Amino acid sequence: MKKITAFILSILIVLGGFVGCAGNGGNGADETRPITDSAGRTVEIPLKVERIVPLGNAPRMVTYLGLSDKVVGYSGSDPTKATPVTAYAYANRETWANVPIVGTDSAGATAYYPEEIIGVNPDVIICSYPKELADEIQTKTGTPVVIVPQGELFGKDYEQALRIIGDVCGVSDRAEDVINYINNSLADLKARASAIADADKPTVLGAAATFKGAHGIEGVYTKYAVFQAILANDVTEGLSETASGVLIDKEKVIVWNPQYIFFDSGGVGLVHADYGKNPDFYAQLVAVKDGNLYQYPSSTSYYSNVEIPIVNAYYAASLLYPEQFKDIDFETKANEVFKFFLGVDNYLDELVAVGAGYGKVTIGN
């Protein structure tokens, strides 16, 4: 009897071992850990995250963190139709060519597709949505949802977003590298710009601004992060309490009469068309008379880019403060920035190829 009992016990122990292995996937796959997201929610996520679905502005952030190959579904537009101005999507146009789009935030309308998300079997969903929407997505998909801030350009909430994603996906070192790169670039720009007295800085306007579509010279930026990064003498100071794109009466541009005007490349065509109808208006502008009209790609395209605004800041500063930036070769610097964020060589060529490069604008041409 003792031998039979011992035998039965040994069988139960062996079976128990098998059950234990099956319960955690045999390799800890079912083990989880808690993480606190930006909304203060405690979310249980897998110890090792290999399959992610980023929604909202998160697809851009995971690109900067080198996680593009872990994306199994995302919200956004067709990457094969993306222009280089939507830099993260364009850089992923091959990597994500066969990755399903499981949501959209086009024109400010947020939508997600639960069945499609379930179908790609993600380990975690990362979104820049409000708590109520994140809870809804988590309930409908049965997948842990981690909220990160949408991220103000060059803001601390952007740093928080990068750190949370870095923690979730095991790339915290890269997150710190990205944060440090942004902050070091801003510190370099500020130090150089600070060497010039405010009274000696030329006046500047950011026009043909991109917000809810393209605009002509009447669409302007106020409290523009690019100009603030280089301590520019922005003529729109006091126009608004918040950073935004604003439509103004064109006559205001004549009142300001800035010495330099920078256009978003996407609105330059509208400026040319307006010049054709109103040449006398433009003839009054000192920036037109002196040939100080320039273009750069829009900082905003499906939420705000980060790499393009940094490059825009170096470009504008090199023209406004040439002596302080004479040691920097712009093309080399631009491609360095793009390579760091996007992992793509010679990205400047991609922008130039679609007319979104950096250069002088000759009005009327």
N, C-alpha and C positions, 0 to 999 in steps of 0.2 A: 504493500500500500504506500509506504514512504517513497519507494522508487517511482511509483506512478504519479504521486503528488508532485515530486521534484521535477518529473518530466513535463507535467502540465504547466508548472510554474515557469520552467525554462522556455516553453513554447509561447506563453503569454508575454514574457519579457522580450523575446525576439519580435513578436507581433507588435508589441508596444513601441519598439524601436522603429519599426517600419512606419507605423502610424505617425510617430513623432516627426520622422523625416518628411512624410507626405504633407504634414500640416504646415511646414515652412518651405515647401517646394524643394527640399533637399539641399538648398544652398542659401537659405535665409531670405528667399524672395518675398515671403509674406511678412517679414519683420518690418516694423514701422518705427518712426520716431516723430515726436511732435515738433511743429514749427509754428511760430507766431508771425502772422503776416502783417501788412501795413494797416489793416483795419482792426488789429487786435484780436483776430480770430485764431484759435488754436486748431491747427490742421494736422492730422496724422498722414504722413507721407512715407513712401517706401524708403528704406535705408539707402538704396541705390536707385537713382532715377535714370532711366535710359530712354524713355519715350515721353516726349512732352508736346503739349498743345498750347502754344502761346496765343493769346487773344488781346485785342486792343493794340496798345503800343508795345506789348511784350515781344512780338516777333523781331522788332528792331533791336531790342535790348539783348535778346538771346543771340542775335547775330554778332553784336559787339563782344559777347562773351565766348564766342567760338563754339556755339552749341547748335549751329544750323543742321548738322547731320543727325541730331537727336529729335528734330521736329518731325512729327508724324501727321500733323494737321495744324492749320493756323487760320487766323482771320486776316483778310486782306483782299487784294485784287490779284488777278492772274499775273504771276511773275513774268510770263513770257511777253506780256504787254507793258510791263513796267519800264519807265524811262530811267536813265541814270540819276535823275534828280531824286527819285525815291530810291536812295542808294542801297539800303539794306535789301530791298526786294530785287533790284537789278542784279546785285552781287550774287543772289541766290537763285537766279533764274534757271540755272541748270540743276542745282542741288534740289530745288523744290518743284521741278517741272512735273513730277508725278506724285507730289504730296497734295492731298485734297485740301481745298479751302472749306473750312467748317464754320465760317462766320464772316461778318463784314461790319465795318464801321464807316462805310462810305457816306460822305456828306453829313456826318454827325449822327447817322441812324445806325444804332447798334442792333445786330441780329446774330444769333448763333444757332447751330443746327445740331440738336442733341443726338439724333440717330447717327449722323456722320461722325460725331465725336466718339460715341460708343464704338462705332465700327473700326476706328483706328487704334482702340485699346491703349490709351495713354496711361502712363504711371501717374501723371499729375497734369493739371491744367493751370497755367499761369495767366492771370488777366489783370488789366488795369481798369477794372469796373467797380462800381459801388458794391457795398456789402450785400444788399438785397439781391442784386443780379447774380453775384458770385454764389450765394447760397442757393439760388434757384438752379443755376447750372450744375452745382454739386449734387443737388437732390435728383435732378432729371437724368444725370449721366452716371451717378454712382461713383464718380471719380473725385479725389481730393482736389479742391480748387484753392490756389494761393493767390491772394490779392497783393499787387504791388502798385505804388503810385504811378500815375500816367507820366509824371516827370516834367517839371518845369525846366526849360533849357538852361543848362549850367547851374541848376538848383540842387539843394541838399536832398530834396525828395527824389531826384534822379539817382543820387548816390544810394539812397535807401533801397530803391528798386533794384539796382545792380547788386547790392549786397544780399538782398533776400534771394534773388535768383541764383546768385553764386553759391549761397548756402544750400538751397534746394537741390541744385544740380552738381554739387561737388566741385565748383570752380571758383572758390572764394579768392584764390590768389589772382586769377585773371580779373575778377571784379575789382580788386584793389589796384591792379595795374591800369585798368581803364579809368578809374576814378583819379588816380595820380596823374595820368596822361592829360586828362581834361584840366585838372587844377594847375599842373605845371605849365600848360599852354596858356591858360588865363593869366597866370602869374608873370610869364614872360611878356605877354602883350601889355599888361598893365605897367610893368616896370619900364618898358621902352616908351610907352605913351606918357608916363609920368614925368619923363625927362623934358617935356615941352610944357611951357607955361600955357594955361588955358587961353590967355589973351593972344597967343601966337598960333593957336590952332584954327585952321580954316573951317568955315561952316559947312555942314553936310546934311543931305536929305536922303532917306531911303524911300524910293518911290516905285511905281509899278508893282506894288506889294501884292503878294499872293495870299488871299484869304477868301474863302467861299468862291474860289475861282480867280482868274487873272484880272488885273486892272491896269489902267493907264497911269499917267502921272498924278491923277487925282487920288489914287490909292497909296497911302503912305504908312510907314511904320512909326509908331511912337513907343518910347522906352524900349527900343529895339536892342535885344541882348547882344547882337554883333557890335553895335556902336557903343553900347555901355562897356563892353569888354575892352575897347580901345580908348575909352574916355573921350569919345568924339564930341565935338561941339555941334550937337544935333539941334537943328532949328525947330523941331517939333516939341522941344522941352516945354512942359506945362499943358500940352494939348490934351493929355489923358492921364489919369492916375494909375492906369494899368498898362502893361505891355500888350499891344494889339495892333491890328491893321485897321485903318480908319479911312473912310471916304471924306474928302474935303472939297470945298469950292476951289477950283483951280486958281482963282485969283490969289488965294492964300500963298501959293508958291511964289508968285511975283512979289508979294509983301515980304516973304522970307528971303527970297533971292539968294539961295545957298551957293557957295563957291564950287561945291562938288555935289553931284547927284549920282547915286547908285541905283540901278534898276534891277529888279528880278528879271532874269532872262526871259521868263515866260510872258512878261508883259511888254517887252520891248516892241513887239509888232503893233500893239495898241498905241504905243507912244508915237511910232512912225506914222500910223494912220491918222492920229490926231494932229500931228504936225502938218500933214498934207492939207488938212481942213483949216488949221489955225496957225500958220507960220508966224504971224505977227506976235502971237502970245509967246512963242518960244524965243523969238528974237530979243525979247526983253530980259531974258535970263542970263546972268553973268556966267553960269556954268556952261551954257550953250556957246556964248561968245568966246570963252576961253578954252573950249574943247575938253571940259572936265566932266564928261558924261561916261559912265562905265556900267558894265553889267556883270552880274554873278548869278549862279543858280540859286533858286529859292531855298531858304532855310527850312521851309515847311512843305512837306509832301506826305500825306497820310500820317499825320502827327509830325512833330518836329524832328528833323535830322539833328545829329550832333557833329558829325565829321564835317559836313558842308559849312555850317556856321563858323566852326573854328577856322577853316580855310578862308571863308569870306572875311573874317576878321583880319587875318594876316594880309589878305589882298588889299582891303580898304586901308589898313594902317600903312602898308608899304607905299601907297599913293599919297596919303595925307601927311605922313611923317617919313619921307624918304631917307633922311639922314640916319634916323634911329633904326631903320630896317635894311640898311645898305649891305649888311653882311649876310642877309638871307636871300637865297635864290628861290623865288616864289614857286616855280614848277617843282623843284626838288622837295621843298617843304610840303607843298600840296600833296604830292604823291606819297610822301612819308606818312602824312595824316591818314590818307585814304587806305593805305596798306595796313596801318595799325588797326583801324576799326573794321575794315571790310575784308582784309586778307587778299586784296586784289592789287596787282601791279599796274602802274601807269593808268590809274583810273581817270586822271585828268583828260586823257585822250578820249575816253568814253563820253565825257561831258561835252567836249569840243565837237565831237562827231554829230551831236544832235542839236548844236547851236546853243548849248547851255554853258559854254565855257566862260572864261574870264577875259575881259578886254574892253577897249574903248568903244563907245557907241557914237557913230556919226549921225546926227539927227537928219532925217529925211532920206537916208539910204536903207 
